[in-house]
Amino acid sequence: MSYTKRNIKAKSHILSLLGDELIGSDSLAIFELVKNAYDADAEKVTISFLNLNQPKQQIVIEDDGHGMTSQVIEDVWLTIGTDFKRGINRKESKKYKRVSFGNKGVGRLAVHKLAKRITLETQAEGEMFSSRIVIDWAKLISSKEYIQELEVNVETVPEPLFKKGQGTRIILDKLTTEKWSKKALNDLVRKIENIKNPFTPNENFQIEVRANDFHQEWINDVSNADEILKDSLYCFSFKIQPTKGERSDFAKFLWRYRFNPPTATKVAKKTRRNNDSITFHIGDLFKELLEYDESSRYLLNKDLDGIGTIKGRFYVFNQNTNLLKMNFGGQINAVKQFIKDNSGVKIFRDNIRVYNYGEHYDDWLGLDLDKIQRTGDHFGKKVTVGAVELDLRSSNEGLIETTNREGFINNTFFVKFQLLVKEVFNFFEREAESDKDLIEEFLEGTRPIKKVGFGETIKELEEKIKDKELEKELKPLLTRVDKDYTEMRDIMVNSGMTGLNLGVAFHEVDREIRFINADLNRNDVNIEDVKDKVRNLIQILESLSPILRQNKSSLSSAKKIVEIAKRRNINRFNFHQVIFSSPLLTGESEDFDLKVPTNLLISAISNLIDNSIYWVKSKEDLLRSIDYKPAIYVGTDLYSFEGPAIVIADNGPGFTIDPEYLTQPFKTKKEGGMGLGLYFADLVMNMVGGKLLFPDNIDLDIPQAYDGACIALVFPK
């Protein structure tokens, strides 16, 4: 058997293909050239649009970096796919110790996207002469059949071409865009401006965009970010970083939250930061990525391997015209345009943009998807302007950019990074929840409904009706609303609709009640409009109340209920090594009879036990002490409340926010939680005529070790 070796050849046309296919847009093409300037230790890059919309229009990209010698031009610039900045050749720059961004060796082909002819002028630091290359892409590609046969002329220019005696200038002629509209130019300028991080300016690297004629006025119209961002309604900044020590030590999480309502709203401004704890509770965020025994519910140093320090800032706006007018006066349209142009969360590495994260078509954090699933509970992408910052040196091995410069490779490191940033954003949303209610109350003129059932709300409406002397017309309708809601709630809970349907129903009714309330707040109440809204509410309640089989109440006892709940959860107690203690089951606490929908009550208690297991295990991850044993207590109390109670307590971290707030749907501090556990338990207790209370542990006769969360299910006598 014989073999004959043959060379692999590439047609010259591949240059055109690489230029078109590897770089997706004009802005990315300029971005590649800007990154080359950054790698060359440039302090300033100037992008000039010359004689636009005229026969000899040009784009000139010039920097004051260290330039290139004729040898570097031959060995690097004219070599496609060079490893000059890759692998063992990747090194820090001499002056500013920058780690090079370019590492594919194909960035210079990006200019083919912008122009049919390119002139390269460069002068290396310390060299007397400059070099010049002129490439007409069409002529070059057609001159030879194969790429290895192509030749270009490198001209030695005897005089210096740069003020500082060093730098690189790329002149683009025969632009592919022949006619520039104001929108096209501003879009490109805006994207060039977005290359640099607006939140953390780099004093040693500036990008200037200019034009040599009236087009400068167009460029000046691109809004300045600083003035608008400082008046955003919500702002959240954070920093996640490894701590000094072992890889298994806790990482550090620092954050600052600012709520900035316009003064005219008379809603108090506030600022919060984490002063007490710097650990980051992430729950089971990495459970799917890691073996269960390797994951922790708190972020560890090793979780940041290949990612490094993450910093970021989120600005969120409310685009209500009245609110914007209070902060921005007559600039509302400009502000709305700024939000539209800059919305999204961008990623910067060493203060240089990583595309395409944060572009108008990109939602890498899934903010809009969350908002669609639960309207009103999330900040959408369209009102969020944000930036996440990475350090190139510590993230380069894990977060690797794709060859086409349109994002990171979707490896494990990126998935962890994405999950972490999303969890930070969720944390921010939870911090802002109560403030969102304050703004909603200001805009709607009514308080959001906090509790299950509308007894208090109906009473408030009845008082307003009385004030307006509308009792005769509206009170019968409101009585019907209260009755229908109670029936709808009972049917939904009895039928096991404990997921999104409960929340959807709650929000539908909540919204209509607020519309009615707003109408009644007006001086000139239109009685027919109010009647129409009440009738609409009744229709909603009826549509949400399918005819389902009722879960009938039956006679049972607290001991039987708790015994069944224990059996349902015994395997989980054993698996998680959680101590379950119930003096009720051992005869040390008094039992009592109750007539309730047994299965619903058991489900409610199981939900509460599930929450306790999660949080006591979280505390175990945090303390890392052999002396701490996760434990849950379930007993009874016949004397501390208005009726007999089942008390559930644990030795976890306890409630960090108002627990009554958590009885609203979709309110949770648990990563990945639906926020319906306490809501469902509250619904069940409301159904049976009881209450879900949150007493202080020290006020009850329970062992002192159970100093975490404490919940009492109080039944009617």
Buried (B, 14 or more C-beta within 10 A) or exposed (E): EEEEEEEEEEEBEBBBEBBEEBBBBBBBBBBBBBBBBBBBBBBBBBBBBBEBBEEEBBBBBBBBBBBBBBEBBEEBBBEBEBBBBBEEEBEEBEBEEBBBBBBBBBBBBBBBBBBBBBBBBBBBBEBEBBBBBBBBBEEBBEEEEEBEEBEBEBEEEEEBBBEEBBBBBBBBBBBEBEEBEEEBBBBBBBBBBBBBBBBEEBEBBEBEBBBEEEBEEBBEEBBEBEEBBEBBBBBBBBBBBBBEEEEEBBBBBBBBBBBBBBEEBEBEEEEEEBEEEBBBBBBBBBBEEBEEEEBBBBBBBBBBBBBBBBBBBBBBBBBEEEBBBBBBEEBBEEBBEBBEBBBBBBBBBBBBBBBBBBBEEBBBBBBBEBBEEBEEBBBBBBBBBBBBBBBBBBBBEBBBBEEBBBBBEEEEBBBBBBBBBBBBBBBBBBBBBBBBBBBBBBBBBBBBBBBBBBEEBBEBBBEBBEEBEBEEBBBEBBEBBBEBBBEBBBBBBBBEBBEBBBBBBBBBBBBBBBBBBBBBEEEEBEEEEBBEBBEEBBEBBEEBBEEEEEBEBEEBBBBBBBBBBBEBBEEBBEEBEBBBBBBBBEEEBBBBEBEBBBEBBBBBBBBBBBBBBBBBBBBBBBEEEEEEEBBBBBBBBBEBBEBBBBBBBBBBBBBEEEBBBBBBBBBBBBBEBBBBBBBBBBBBBBBBEBBBBBBEBEEBEBBEBBBBBBBBBBBEE
